[in-house]
């Protein structure tokens, strides 16, 4: 049947847009990235880091303790350095206490250290050259977040894009009956189940024989020489959709809109 624009209910469009595997893998990835970001930045406070990054003031302090955090980064162990400092350089006694993180440094308890504190929040401070969080300062944490979230969000957007493509094919593609002529094993395996590529032949409106392919992990629902309803866009035969994979309700909607 030649293509005509079909009308799909909004609920079906939402279902198709959100039904792709990559969309759901992306959502799972975002959840995993969120949990990992909580672990990696459990002690990190964005407001304090921003204040220290934008309004640093230098003063002197005294190192009072070095503790092993048990964490490591780039094969280097991270230590917690506790120090006392005074926001007023003229004060001889250190009136405030802070801590920062860094790989091992050649300093010891009682040594004088340069301290940076936030002008707008004098209680936020680090030893110069060290970080407010175990895994780095605001730039390092931003890079960490981008690394954790970039792939999952890319999968989500890719899944939504694929869903829009499915909607476009179902609304504007040609509806034909194809005959399964052969199957091939694909290159993807999920849970020890290999993907199959099914090849269907059909006659277009000019009477020419065309071949389109469908990828599936459930080849048993198709039989050689059996006819199946298919929707495809001319020139994009590798993106054909078999109606029986959409469920009875959506398949019936497409067939009824064509008649």
C-alpha positions in Angstrom: 0.0 0.0 0.0 1.3 3.4 -0.8 2.1 5.7 2.1 -0.3 8.2 3.5 0.1 10.1 6.7 -1.5 8.1 9.5 -2.8 9.6 12.7 -1.5 8.0 15.9 -3.0 8.8 19.3 -0.8 10.8 21.6 -0.5 7.9 24.1 1.0 5.7 21.3 3.5 8.4 20.4 4.6 8.7 24.0 4.9 5.0 24.3 7.0 4.7 21.1 9.2 7.7 22.1 10.0 6.1 25.5 10.1 2.4 24.5 13.6 2.1 23.1 16.1 0.0 25.0 18.8 2.7 24.8 16.4 5.2 26.5 15.9 2.9 29.5 19.6 1.9 29.6 20.3 5.7 29.7 17.9 6.2 32.6 19.5 3.3 34.5 22.9 4.9 33.7 21.7 8.3 35.1 20.6 6.6 38.3 23.9 4.8 38.6 25.8 8.0 37.9 23.8 9.8 40.6 24.7 7.1 43.2 28.4 7.3 42.2 28.4 11.1 42.4 27.0 10.9 45.9 29.8 8.5 46.9 32.6 10.6 45.2 31.4 14.0 46.4 29.8 13.1 49.7 31.9 15.8 51.5 31.7 18.3 48.7 29.6 21.5 49.1 29.0 23.4 46.0 28.3 26.8 47.6 31.5 26.6 49.7 33.6 25.5 46.7 32.2 28.3 44.5 32.9 30.9 47.2 36.5 29.7 47.6 37.0 29.5 43.8 35.7 33.1 43.2 36.9 35.0 46.3 40.1 33.5 47.6 42.1 35.4 50.2 45.6 34.2 51.3 46.7 34.0 54.9 49.0 31.9 57.1 48.1 28.8 59.1 49.7 25.9 61.0 49.3 22.2 60.2 48.0 20.3 63.2 47.2 16.8 61.8 47.5 14.5 58.8 45.1 11.6 58.4 44.8 8.8 55.7 41.4 8.9 54.1 41.7 5.5 52.5 40.8 6.9 49.1 43.1 7.1 46.1 43.2 8.9 42.8 45.5 8.2 39.8 47.3 5.6 42.0 48.0 8.2 44.7 46.6 7.9 48.2 44.6 11.0 49.4 45.3 12.5 52.8 43.3 14.8 55.0 45.3 17.8 56.3 43.8 19.6 59.3 45.1 23.1 60.0 44.4 26.2 62.1 44.5 29.7 60.6 43.4 33.3 61.1 41.5 35.3 58.5 43.4 38.3 59.9 47.1 38.1 59.0 48.0 40.4 61.9 46.7 37.9 64.5 49.4 35.7 65.9 47.1 33.0 67.2 45.1 30.9 64.8 41.4 31.3 65.6 39.8 29.0 63.0 40.2 25.4 62.0 39.8 23.8 58.6 40.8 20.8 56.5 41.7 20.1 52.9 42.7 17.1 50.8 45.7 16.2 48.7 48.1 13.4 47.9 51.1 13.1 50.2 53.0 16.4 50.7 56.4 16.9 52.4 54.9 18.9 55.3 54.6 17.8 58.9 52.5 18.8 62.0 53.5 22.2 63.3 54.7 23.5 59.9 53.5 26.9 58.7 51.3 26.6 55.6 49.8 29.1 53.2 46.0 29.0 53.5 43.3 30.2 51.1 39.9 31.2 52.6 36.7 32.6 51.0 36.3 36.3 51.6 32.6 36.0 52.0 32.8 33.0 54.2 35.9 33.0 56.3 35.1 29.5 57.7 35.7 27.9 54.3 39.5 27.4 53.7 42.1 25.0 52.2 45.8 24.8 52.3 47.1 26.4 49.2 47.5 23.8 46.4 45.1 21.4 48.0 41.4 20.7 47.5 38.2 21.2 49.4 36.9 17.7 48.5 38.6 14.3 48.5 38.4 14.1 44.7 39.4 17.7 43.9 38.1 21.2 43.7 35.1 22.5 41.8 36.7 22.0 38.4 37.6 18.3 39.1 34.2 17.6 40.5 32.6 19.2 37.4 34.7 17.0 35.2 33.7 14.0 37.3 30.0 14.8 36.9 30.4 15.3 33.1 32.2 12.0 32.8 29.6 10.1 34.8 26.5 11.7 33.2 27.6 12.3 29.6 27.1 8.7 28.3 23.8 8.0 30.1 22.3 11.3 28.9 23.6 10.6 25.3 21.7 7.3 25.5 18.5 8.9 26.7 18.6 11.5 23.9 19.5 8.9 21.3 16.6 6.7 22.5 14.2 9.6 22.2 15.5 10.4 18.8 15.0 6.8 17.7 11.5 6.9 19.1 10.7 10.0 17.0 12.1 8.1 14.0 9.8 5.2 14.8 6.8 7.5 14.9 7.8 9.1 11.6 8.1 5.7 9.9 4.8 4.5 11.3 3.0 7.7 10.3 4.5 8.2 6.8 6.0 4.9 5.8 4.7 2.4 3.2 2.6 -0.5 4.6 3.4 -3.7 2.8 3.1 -7.5 3.2 6.5 -9.1 3.1 7.6 -12.7 2.9 10.4 -13.9 5.1 13.1 -15.4 2.8 16.1 -15.8 5.1 17.7 -15.1 8.5 21.2 -14.3 9.5 22.9 -14.0 12.9 23.7 -10.5 14.0 26.8 -9.3 15.8 25.1 -8.4 19.1 24.3 -10.9 21.9 22.2 -10.0 25.0 22.0 -12.5 27.9 23.5 -15.2 25.6 20.7 -14.6 23.1 22.1 -13.6 19.7 20.4 -10.9 17.6 18.9 -12.1 14.3 18.5 -10.2 11.1 15.4 -11.2 9.1 15.1 -10.4 5.4 11.7 -9.9 3.8 10.9 -9.6 0.1 7.9 -7.7 -1.2 6.6 -6.0 -4.4 6.5 -2.2 -4.4 3.9 -0.1 -6.3 5.9 -0.5 -9.5 5.9 -4.3 -9.3 9.6 -4.4 -8.5 10.8 -6.9 -5.9 12.4 -5.2 -2.9 14.2 -6.6 0.2 14.0 -5.1 3.7 15.6 -6.3 6.9 14.5 -6.3 10.5 16.6 -7.0 13.6 15.1 -9.0 16.5 16.0 -11.1 19.5 12.8 -13.2 19.0 13.1 -14.8 15.5 10.9 -17.8 16.5 7.7 -15.7 16.0 8.5 -15.5 12.3 8.4 -18.4 9.8 10.0 -18.8 6.4 7.6 -18.0 3.5 5.0 -16.6 6.0 3.7 -13.1 5.1 4.0 -10.2 7.7 2.8 -6.7 7.7 5.7 -4.3 7.5 6.1 -0.5 7.5 9.2 1.1 5.9 10.4 4.3 4.3 11.7 4.0 0.7 15.5 4.4 0.8 15.7 3.3 4.4 14.8 -0.4 4.1 17.1 -1.3 7.0 14.7 0.6 9.4 11.6 -1.4 8.6 9.2 -2.2 11.4 7.2 -5.4 11.7 3.7 -4.6 13.0 3.5 -7.8 15.2 6.4 -6.3 17.4 4.2 -3.3 18.3 1.4 -5.1 20.1 -2.1 -5.9 18.9 -3.6 -2.5 19.8 -1.0 -0.3 18.0 -0.9 -2.7 15.0 -4.7 -2.5 14.7 -4.6 1.3 14.9 -2.1 1.5 12.0 -4.0 -1.0 9.8 -7.3 0.8 10.5 -5.8 4.2 9.7 -4.5 2.8 6.3 -7.9 1.5 5.2 
